Amino acid sequence: MTSRVERTATYVILVLFSVIALTPVIGILSTAFGSQGSLDTGFSLPDGLHWGNFADAWDRGHFGTYLGNSVLVTVAVVVTATLLSILAAYAFGVMRFPGSTVLFYVFVVGLTLPQEALVVPLYFDLRYFELTDTYWALILPQTAQSLAFGVFWMRTYFRNSAQSVMEAARVDGASSWTTLWRILVPMGRPAITTMIVITFMWTWNEFLMALVMISDESLRTVPLGLAFFQGQQTSDTALLAAAAVLIALPVVVVYVALQRRFIEGMLTGAVKE
């Protein structure tokens, strides 16, 4: 049994870390609602709720175009990476074929390679195929990067899935395809949701790849657009904070909408016997 002192200490620690985590968020929101041109930042109370800051930041920074680009790239990467990760992880986790172990570790190597070491040669490769300054220059590399994590994550789920369920499916005459999509995928929704949320956040916040591959303003994503907007509005902290809130809002919405399954996937990940 947990004593009252232990429970109290736990709550105190949780409150402390919550305050630490929320401190920058409160500071950004306070600045975003301040008056334009004001030098007040951080936790100084604004003289009112200036909702117009968000509209001005949206219009001046052309975030409507950038948001559309980010949505297109993120959806394409998440859908493609999720589908390919499930298929590859099922093969590595359930099936047995020559060279499966070596191929799996080839995928795992992708988790160890820093993006900074790959972005320059990748740029020259994509430029050779005339893919720079296109959506493909953002979608293809980020899909490949997400596959390394996705395959590793989903293989763990498939290897820990109840073997008796798969054996019963085989006895009933279910094919590998049927077992995957009608049994294992529905059972693994928490693990799949966790992978989707993490991939979404990685792709949405990607900056370096967009900075190197994209020079056309009409193809910029929101993190890249915010960087250029910051260069134009260095003295107006209210507009910069408002733009930062607009960019972070989609990630917050996705996480809040899927947080239950995300946490469940992080804690359990799979149904075990």
C-alpha positions, 0 to 999 in steps of 0.5 A: 500500500502507498502511504500518505507521505508517498502520495503527497510527494508524488503529487508535489513532484508532478505539480513541480514538473507541470509548472516547469513544462507550462512555464514557456507555454504561458510566456508565449501566450502572454506575449501573443496577446500583447500589444503590437510593438510592445517590448514586454515579453514573458510573464508581463500581463498584456493590457488586453486580449489582442486577438487581431495579432493572430490574424495579422501574423497569418496575413503578413506571414502568408501562413495560409500557404505554408500551412497547406504545404505542411498539411500536404507533406505531413499527410503524405509522409504519415500515410505512406510511412504508416502503411509501409511500416506495418507491412515491413514490420509484419514481415520481420516480426511474424514471417521467417525468410532468408536474410530477414535479420540482416535486412531488419538491422539495415532499417535500424541503422537509420535510427543511428544516422544523424540527419545533418550527415545525410542532408547534403549528399541527399540534396545533390542526389535529389537535384540530379533527379530534378526533385529539389523545389518540389514536394517530393524533396520533402516527402521522400526523405522524411518517409524514409526517415520515419520508416526506420522508427516505424519498422522498429516500433511495429516489429516489437508489437508484432513479435509480442502479439498473442501467438495463440490468436495468430495460430487460431487464425491460421487454423481457421484458414486465414491468410497472412494478409487477412491475419494482418489487416483483420486481426493484428491491426485492429488489436494494435491500434494503440501502438499504431496511433503512437507511431502516427502521432510521433511521425506527425510531430517529426514531420510537422516540425521538420526544419532542416530538410525544408531549409536545404531542399526548398528555395521557392517561397510557395513551397515553404512549410510552416517551420521554414515560414516562421524562420523567414517571418522572424527575420522580417518581424524581429522587433514585434514579439507579439506577432512572432509569438502569435505566429508560433502559437498558430504553428504549434496549434495543429500538433497540440490538437492532434495530440489531445485528440489521440492522447488516450491511445498514444499513452496506452501505446507507450505504456503497453504497445501490444496485447500479450498473453 
